[in-house]
Structure formats: C-alpha cells, structure tokens
Amino acid sequence: MDENFKVIFLEEAEKFLESLDNKSRRKIIYNIRKAQVTRDSNLLKKLTN
C-alpha cells in the first residue's frame, strides 16, 4: 500500500508509548498506521483538552 505520509517518532513520543499498557500502545500505533494509508478525517481530527 502507498503511504500518504511518513511517521517518525520523536524520542519523547517513544517514551510516552512505552509508558502505556500494551493494549493502548497497540491501538495508537494501529491508528497511526491506518491514517498513513487511508483518508479518514476522524483519525486526524483536532484534539482538545
């Protein structure tokens, strides 16, 4: 599959992901990978609070 964009994790982001439980970490990474190959506005919506 073609990627729409490339993701490079900063060291701080890697540390954050490592601090999460396995289920949460897998869900976040799954959504990032899904956003790379699809155009789903819900995955890239603006976060508040």
ZIMOMO-V366124 format. One record per backbone hydrogen bond with DSSP energy under -1.0 kcal/mol. NH is the residue of the N-H (numbers start at 0). CO is the residue of the C=O. If there is no record, write none. Layout:
nh:NH co:CO
nh:NH co:CO
This chain:
nh:3 co:35
nh:13 co:9
nh:14 co:10
nh:15 co:11
nh:16 co:12
nh:17 co:13
nh:18 co:14
nh:24 co:20
nh:25 co:21
nh:26 co:22
nh:27 co:23
nh:28 co:24
nh:29 co:25
nh:30 co:26
nh:31 co:27
nh:32 co:28
nh:33 co:29
nh:34 co:30
nh:35 co:31
nh:37 co:33
nh:42 co:39
